[in-house]
């Protein structure tokens, strides 16, 4: 079920991938761009509301663990989450 939700959410967000992101020069914007484009195209933070971003962050953590991708530190996760929350739909 989680995988299906992720596929639906990412397919909705796909037209925004590759867009310029808001506040790109901020610490959160830079970290978001750096960490979240390692495995996939960068989605616009404005494509989803904060509730969905919280879910997506959990899914991304699971995927990183499954694939052995180094996770952001706890501090980095908080900065990414803060950035997404500030720029969510």
N, C-alpha and C positions, 0 to 999 in steps of 0.2 A: 504494500500500500504506500509506504514512504517513497519507494522508487517511482511509482506511478505519479504521485503528487509532484515529485521533483521534475519529472519529464514534462508534465503539464505546465508547471511554473516556468521552466526554462524555455519551453516552446513559445510561451506568451512573451517572454522577455527577449527572445532571439532577435527581433528587429532592432533592438537597441544595442546589441553587442557591437563593440568597436567604436562606440560614440565617445565623444569627449566626456569626461566625468566632471561633476561639479566640484569646485574647490580642490582641483587636482594638485595644487602646490602645497596643500596643507599636509601635515604629518600623516593624518588619517587617510587622505586621498592617495598619497604616495605609497603608503603601506598596502592599502587596498589594491592598487594597481600592481604592485610588485608581487604580493602573495597570491592574489586571486586570478592572475593571468598565467600562472605556471602551468595549469592543466587545461584551461579553457579560455575562450574569448571573454573579455571583460564586460560584464553586464552593467547597464546604467543603474545606479542606486535608486533612481526615481521610478523604475519599472515596477517595484513591489512596495507594499506597505511594511511597516516595521514588524508586524506580526509574522508575515511570511519570511522576512529576512532572518528573524530569529530561528525559524524552522530550517531555512536553507543553511545557516551557519552550523547548525547541528548536523545536518546531512553532510556538509563539506568536511566536518571533523571526522565523521565516520568513514568517508571515502579516503581521506588522507591516511587514516589508520589502516584501512584495508590494503592500500597500495604502497604503504611504507614511505609516503611522502612526508618529509619533516613538517611538523605542525608549527604554526606561529606560537610564540611564547604566550603565557597568560596575559601579560601586559599588551602584547600585539593584538591578541584576540579582542581585548577590551577596546583598544583604539579602533580597530576595524568595525566592531559593533557600534561604537559611538558615532563613527563616521556614517555608517549606513543608517542609523537611527536619525541622524540630523538631516540626511538627504533623501530619506524614503518618501514614497508617495503619500 
